Amino acid sequence: MYQYLTTQKNEYVTSKQILRCGSNPGAMIREAANAESGMDFIHKMGIAQKELGETQYWLEILHKTDYITSVEYNSLYKDSDEIMKMIRSSILTRKKNLKK
């Protein structure tokens, strides 16, 4: 997305935002996999969730400003929404298991 926006659309501000927040959830999920405790896992997954929400925001901005098409937006947003659901489920499951 970053390369497309910078090379094809000459967009340099939002493209950096989407690169930053779009790559962060993967890093946080990796960190959560090596969490030191259940609460650390929840914290790191929560950060991933927030960054993914920010990614969705920037996708909306890119779509509303015609930098990406409706087809591109819908595909990317759908993918991000599926990942968001998995992250939320992981957080809720871990919270449930900590109460036991």
Phi, psi and chi 1 to 4 in degrees:
 res  aa     phi    psi   chi1   chi2   chi3   chi4
   1 MET       -  -45.0  175.0   63.3   70.6      -
   2 TYR   -59.4  -48.4  174.1   77.9      -      -
   3 GLN   -62.1  -42.6  -72.1  178.9  -23.7      -
   4 TYR   -60.4  -48.7  166.9   75.0      -      -
   5 LEU   -64.3  -38.9  -69.9  170.0      -      -
   6 THR   -78.4  -39.4   56.1      -      -      -
   7 THR   -86.7  -37.8   60.7      -      -      -
   8 GLN   -92.9  -32.0  -58.2  -63.3  -46.2      -
   9 LYS  -112.6   -4.6  -60.8  -70.9 -172.6  171.2
  10 ASN    52.6   42.9  -66.1  -42.2      -      -
  11 GLU  -110.6  123.0 -161.5  -62.3  -47.6      -
  12 TYR  -119.8  -13.8  -58.8   98.0      -      -
  13 VAL   -90.6  -60.9  176.2      -      -      -
  14 THR   -64.9  -32.8  -53.7      -      -      -
  15 SER   -61.5  -37.1   60.2      -      -      -
  16 LYS   -69.5  -36.0  -74.0 -176.9 -177.8  178.2
  17 GLN   -64.5  -45.3  -68.9  -69.1  -20.9      -
  18 ILE   -69.2  -32.5 -161.7  116.6      -      -
  19 LEU   -64.9  -45.7  175.7   63.5      -      -
  20 ARG   -64.8  -56.7 -175.7 -166.5   57.5   75.6
  21 CYS   -76.5  -24.4   63.4      -      -      -
  22 GLY   -74.7  -25.5      -      -      -      -
  23 SER   -93.5  -18.3   58.6      -      -      -
  24 ASN   -65.4  -40.5 -174.7  -87.2      -      -
  25 PRO   -56.3  -38.7  -29.2   37.4      -      -
  26 GLY   -62.3  -41.2      -      -      -      -
  27 ALA   -66.0  -40.7      -      -      -      -
  28 MET   -69.0  -37.1  -71.4  -69.5   99.7      -
  29 ILE   -65.1  -39.0  -69.0  167.5      -      -
  30 ARG   -63.9  -42.5  177.6   67.7   60.1   96.0
  31 GLU   -64.3  -39.8  -76.2 -167.3   37.0      -
  32 ALA   -62.6  -33.8      -      -      -      -
  33 ALA   -63.4  -23.5      -      -      -      -
  34 ASN  -113.0   27.0  -63.8  -60.0      -      -
  35 ALA   -61.9  150.8      -      -      -      -
  36 GLU   -82.6  -18.3  -64.1  175.2    4.2      -
  37 SER  -158.3  172.6   66.4      -      -      -
  38 GLY   -62.3  -40.3      -      -      -      -
  39 MET   -68.0  -36.1  -69.2  -55.2  -66.1      -
  40 ASP   -64.2  -41.4 -172.3   34.8      -      -
  41 PHE   -58.1  -49.4  175.3   88.2      -      -
  42 ILE   -60.8  -42.8  -68.2  167.1      -      -
  43 HIS   -60.9  -48.2  175.7   71.2      -      -
  44 LYS   -67.4  -38.6  -70.0 -173.4  178.3    4.1
  45 MET   -68.0  -32.8  -68.5  -61.9  -83.0      -
  46 GLY   -64.2  -39.3      -      -      -      -
  47 ILE   -64.4  -42.3  -65.8  170.3      -      -
  48 ALA   -59.1  -41.7      -      -      -      -
  49 GLN   -63.0  -44.3 -176.6  177.1    6.7      -
  50 LYS   -63.6  -43.4  -70.8  176.7 -175.3 -179.8
  51 GLU   -66.3  -36.1  -68.6  -68.3  -32.2      -
  52 LEU   -67.1  -38.0 -166.0   52.9      -      -
  53 GLY   -61.1  -40.3      -      -      -      -
  54 GLU   -65.4  -39.2 -177.0 -179.9  -17.3      -
  55 THR   -58.9  -43.6  -58.1      -      -      -
  56 GLN   -62.4  -38.4  -69.2  174.9  -28.8      -
  57 TYR   -59.8  -48.7  167.9   79.1      -      -
  58 TRP   -66.4  -33.6  -70.2  115.9      -      -
  59 LEU   -61.7  -42.0  -72.2  172.2      -      -
  60 GLU   -61.2  -43.7  -68.9  166.3   10.5      -
  61 ILE   -62.0  -46.0  -64.6  -64.1      -      -
  62 LEU   -61.0  -37.6  -71.2  167.5      -      -
  63 HIS   -70.6  -46.4  179.8 -114.4      -      -
  64 LYS   -67.1  -22.5  -71.0  178.4 -178.3  178.4
  65 THR  -100.4   11.6   55.5      -      -      -
  66 ASP    63.5   26.3  -65.2  -37.8      -      -
  67 TYR   -81.0  -26.5  -80.9  103.7      -      -
  68 ILE  -128.9  151.6   59.2  174.9      -      -
  69 THR   -78.2  168.5   66.6      -      -      -
  70 SER   -61.9  -38.5  -68.5      -      -      -
  71 VAL   -63.7  -46.5  171.5      -      -      -
  72 GLU   -62.8  -46.9  -67.5  164.9  -31.7      -
  73 TYR   -58.7  -50.5  168.8   77.0      -      -
  74 ASN   -60.9  -40.0  -70.3  -28.4      -      -
  75 SER   -65.2  -49.6  175.5      -      -      -
  76 LEU   -66.7  -40.5  -69.0  165.9      -      -
  77 TYR   -67.2  -40.1 -162.0   91.9      -      -
  78 LYS   -60.5  -45.1 -178.7 -178.0  174.3 -173.2
  79 ASP   -61.1  -45.7  -70.8  -13.6      -      -
  80 SER   -66.1  -34.3   68.6      -      -      -
  81 ASP   -67.3  -38.1 -159.3   42.5      -      -
  82 GLU   -64.4  -42.1  -71.3  -61.8  -45.1      -
  83 ILE   -64.5  -40.6  -64.2  167.6      -      -
  84 MET   -58.5  -43.5 -177.6   72.7   84.5      -
  85 LYS   -62.1  -40.5  -70.7  174.9 -174.4  175.7
  86 MET   -66.3  -41.2  -71.3 -174.0  -88.2      -
  87 ILE   -63.7  -47.5  -69.6  170.5      -      -
  88 ARG   -58.6  -43.4  -76.0 -176.2 -173.7  141.5
  89 SER   -62.3  -41.5  178.5      -      -      -
  90 SER   -62.9  -41.8  -65.6      -      -      -
  91 ILE   -63.8  -48.4  -69.0  169.1      -      -
  92 LEU   -63.6  -39.6  -67.6  173.1      -      -
  93 THR   -63.8  -43.8  -60.7      -      -      -
  94 ARG   -65.3  -41.4 -176.5   57.5   61.0  101.2
  95 LYS   -61.0  -42.0  -76.8 -178.6  177.4 -179.7
  96 LYS   -62.0  -44.2 -179.2 -178.4  172.2 -175.6
  97 ASN   -69.1  -29.3  -70.6  -21.7      -      -
  98 LEU   -70.1  -28.2  -75.3  175.5      -      -
  99 LYS   -73.4  -18.1  -69.7 -179.2 -178.8  179.0
 100 LYS   -72.4      -  -68.7 -179.0  179.3 -179.5
